[in-house]
Amino acid sequence: MNKMILYYAGYAVGIFYLLGDIVGGLITPKYNYIKNAVSELIQSGAENRLLLSSFMFLHALMIILFSVGILTHHSFKQSRLIFIGSILLLFVGISHALSSSFFPMDPVGSPTTFPGSMHLILVGFTVVSIFILMPLLGIGFNQFYGWKSFTIFTFVCLVIILISGLSTPIVVGRGLPVMGLSERITGYTFYIWLFVMAYMLINEGSS
């Protein structure tokens, strides 16, 4: 059990994110889950930024711990795909930790600041990394454990994230206030994928 303890962080990733999202929406005046992005809850100058950023920082920490757990049990020699995918996942966790603490988003319409610019860079890095690490881990675990169903699930999630991400600028450009919905579809799809991967790794280690 101790050898697999870090795998349980994969469960907690989405839980902390969900808690921060729900609590933030409830205590932030005039916040709309469909219209407003999650990042707005912890943007620069946000009233409840300190409290809500702690949820998001913990969610990022869980990503880091989960990736370390995978790296601990899967060396580069055993599987290059899993190792590289896990390194990228580690970087995603670090990126989330930085963007939720030191580099908050600038409020919409406000002057651009260095932290705000860094936030956008980190978000861009995260998006690109996710599109690379998901197929790497999906294919890598199939090669290592024979998880064919997980590979299929991975690419289904990837398609959902891709459609959600590409449709955002289109619908926003047409004046539809659905940025929050699009971001949540993308984010929660990824966290469900991590949850399933954690479940399968724990189940694999227990068998």
C-alpha positions as CSV (number, residue, x, y, z in Angstrom):
1,M,0.0,0.0,0.0
2,N,2.8,2.5,0.9
3,K,4.4,2.0,-2.5
4,M,1.1,3.1,-4.2
5,I,0.2,5.9,-1.8
6,L,1.0,8.6,-4.4
7,Y,-1.4,7.1,-6.8
8,Y,-4.3,8.2,-4.5
9,A,-3.3,11.8,-5.3
10,G,-4.8,11.2,-8.7
11,Y,-8.2,10.9,-7.0
12,A,-7.7,14.2,-5.1
13,V,-6.8,16.3,-8.2
14,G,-10.3,16.8,-9.4
15,I,-11.8,16.9,-5.9
16,F,-9.8,19.9,-4.9
17,Y,-10.5,21.6,-8.2
18,L,-14.2,20.9,-7.9
19,L,-14.3,22.2,-4.3
20,G,-12.5,25.4,-5.3
21,D,-14.8,25.8,-8.2
22,I,-18.0,25.3,-6.2
23,V,-17.0,27.3,-3.2
24,G,-15.7,30.1,-5.4
25,G,-18.9,30.4,-7.4
26,L,-21.0,30.5,-4.2
27,I,-19.0,33.2,-2.4
28,T,-18.2,35.4,-5.4
29,P,-20.9,38.0,-6.2
30,K,-22.6,37.7,-9.6
31,Y,-20.3,34.8,-10.6
32,N,-21.8,32.7,-13.4
33,Y,-20.4,29.1,-14.0
34,I,-21.4,29.2,-17.6
35,K,-20.1,32.7,-18.4
36,N,-17.1,33.1,-16.1
37,A,-13.8,31.2,-16.3
38,V,-12.5,29.4,-13.3
39,S,-9.3,31.6,-13.5
40,E,-11.5,34.6,-12.7
41,L,-12.0,33.3,-9.2
42,I,-8.4,33.7,-8.4
43,Q,-7.5,36.6,-10.7
44,S,-5.4,39.5,-9.5
45,G,-7.5,41.6,-7.1
46,A,-10.2,39.0,-6.6
47,E,-11.9,39.4,-3.2
48,N,-11.5,35.7,-2.2
49,R,-8.3,35.0,-4.0
50,L,-6.3,33.8,-1.0
51,L,-8.9,31.2,0.0
52,L,-9.7,29.9,-3.5
53,S,-6.1,29.9,-4.7
54,S,-5.3,27.5,-1.8
55,F,-7.8,25.0,-3.3
56,M,-6.2,25.4,-6.7
57,F,-2.7,25.1,-5.3
58,L,-3.6,21.9,-3.5
59,H,-5.1,20.5,-6.8
60,A,-1.8,21.4,-8.5
61,L,0.2,19.7,-5.7
62,M,-1.9,16.5,-6.2
63,I,-0.9,16.5,-9.9
64,I,2.7,16.8,-8.9
65,L,2.5,13.9,-6.3
66,F,0.6,11.7,-8.8
67,S,3.1,12.2,-11.5
68,V,5.9,11.4,-9.1
69,G,4.1,8.2,-8.1
70,I,4.0,7.2,-11.8
71,L,7.6,8.0,-12.3
72,T,8.6,6.0,-9.2
73,H,7.1,2.8,-10.6
74,H,7.9,3.3,-14.3
75,S,11.5,4.1,-15.3
76,F,12.7,5.4,-18.6
77,K,14.1,1.9,-19.4
78,Q,10.8,0.2,-18.7
79,S,8.7,2.6,-20.8
80,R,9.8,5.7,-22.5
81,L,6.3,6.8,-23.3
82,I,5.1,6.5,-19.7
83,F,8.2,8.2,-18.4
84,I,8.0,11.2,-20.8
85,G,4.3,11.5,-20.4
86,S,4.7,11.6,-16.6
87,I,7.4,14.2,-16.8
88,L,5.1,16.4,-18.8
89,L,2.3,15.8,-16.2
90,L,4.8,16.9,-13.5
91,F,5.4,20.1,-15.4
92,V,1.6,20.6,-15.8
93,G,1.3,20.4,-12.0
94,I,4.2,22.9,-11.5
95,S,2.6,25.2,-14.1
96,H,-0.8,25.0,-12.3
97,A,0.9,25.7,-9.0
98,L,2.6,28.8,-10.3
99,S,-0.4,30.2,-12.2
100,S,-2.6,29.8,-9.1
101,S,-0.2,31.5,-6.8
102,F,2.5,33.8,-8.2
103,F,1.1,34.5,-11.6
104,P,-2.7,35.2,-11.4
105,M,-4.8,36.2,-14.4
106,D,-5.3,39.9,-15.1
107,P,-8.9,41.0,-14.9
108,V,-10.6,41.3,-18.3
109,G,-10.1,44.7,-19.7
110,S,-7.3,45.7,-17.3
111,P,-3.8,46.6,-18.3
112,T,-1.5,43.7,-18.9
113,T,1.0,43.0,-16.1
114,F,4.0,40.7,-15.9
115,P,2.2,38.1,-13.7
116,G,-0.8,38.2,-16.1
117,S,1.5,37.6,-19.1
118,M,3.2,34.7,-17.3
119,H,-0.3,33.3,-16.5
120,L,-1.1,33.2,-20.2
121,I,2.3,31.6,-21.0
122,L,1.7,28.9,-18.3
123,V,-1.8,28.2,-19.6
124,G,-0.5,27.8,-23.1
125,F,2.3,25.5,-21.9
126,T,-0.3,23.4,-20.0
127,V,-2.6,23.0,-23.0
128,V,0.2,21.9,-25.3
129,S,1.6,19.5,-22.7
130,I,-1.8,17.9,-22.1
131,F,-2.3,17.2,-25.8
132,I,1.1,15.4,-25.8
133,L,1.1,13.6,-22.5
134,M,-2.4,12.1,-22.9
135,P,-1.7,9.9,-25.9
136,L,1.8,9.1,-24.6
137,L,0.3,7.7,-21.4
138,G,-2.7,6.2,-23.1
139,I,-0.5,4.2,-25.5
140,G,2.3,3.7,-23.0
141,F,0.0,2.0,-20.4
142,N,-1.5,-0.2,-23.1
143,Q,2.0,-1.4,-24.1
144,F,3.0,-1.9,-20.5
145,Y,-0.2,-3.3,-18.9
146,G,-2.4,-4.2,-21.9
147,W,-4.9,-1.4,-21.1
148,K,-6.6,-1.3,-24.5
149,S,-9.8,0.1,-23.0
150,F,-7.9,2.9,-21.3
151,T,-6.2,3.9,-24.6
152,I,-9.6,4.2,-26.3
153,F,-10.9,6.2,-23.3
154,T,-7.9,8.4,-23.5
155,F,-8.5,9.3,-27.2
156,V,-12.2,9.9,-26.5
157,C,-11.3,12.4,-23.8
158,L,-8.7,14.0,-26.0
159,V,-11.3,14.5,-28.8
160,I,-13.7,16.1,-26.2
161,I,-11.0,18.4,-25.0
162,L,-10.0,19.3,-28.6
163,I,-13.6,20.1,-29.6
164,S,-14.2,22.1,-26.5
165,G,-11.0,24.0,-26.9
166,L,-11.4,24.8,-30.6
167,S,-15.0,25.8,-30.2
168,T,-14.3,28.4,-27.5
169,P,-13.0,31.2,-29.7
170,I,-15.8,30.5,-32.2
171,V,-18.7,30.8,-29.8
172,V,-17.1,33.7,-27.9
173,G,-16.6,35.4,-31.2
174,R,-20.3,35.1,-31.9
175,G,-21.1,36.8,-28.7
176,L,-22.1,33.7,-26.7
177,P,-21.0,34.0,-23.0
178,V,-20.0,30.4,-22.5
179,M,-16.3,30.7,-21.7
180,G,-16.9,29.2,-18.2
181,L,-18.7,26.2,-19.6
182,S,-16.1,25.5,-22.3
183,E,-13.3,25.7,-19.8
184,R,-15.1,23.4,-17.4
185,I,-15.7,20.8,-20.0
186,T,-12.0,20.8,-20.9
187,G,-10.8,20.8,-17.3
188,Y,-13.1,18.2,-15.9
189,T,-12.6,15.9,-18.8
190,F,-8.9,15.9,-18.1
191,Y,-9.4,15.4,-14.3
192,I,-11.9,12.5,-14.9
193,W,-9.2,11.0,-17.1
194,L,-6.6,11.3,-14.3
195,F,-9.1,9.8,-11.9
196,V,-9.6,6.7,-14.1
197,M,-5.9,6.4,-14.6
198,A,-5.3,6.5,-10.8
199,Y,-8.0,3.9,-10.3
200,M,-6.4,1.5,-12.9
201,L,-2.9,2.0,-11.4
202,I,-4.1,1.3,-7.9
203,N,-6.1,-1.7,-9.1
204,E,-3.1,-3.0,-11.1
205,G,-0.8,-2.6,-8.0
206,S,-3.3,-4.5,-5.8
207,S,-3.7,-7.5,-8.1
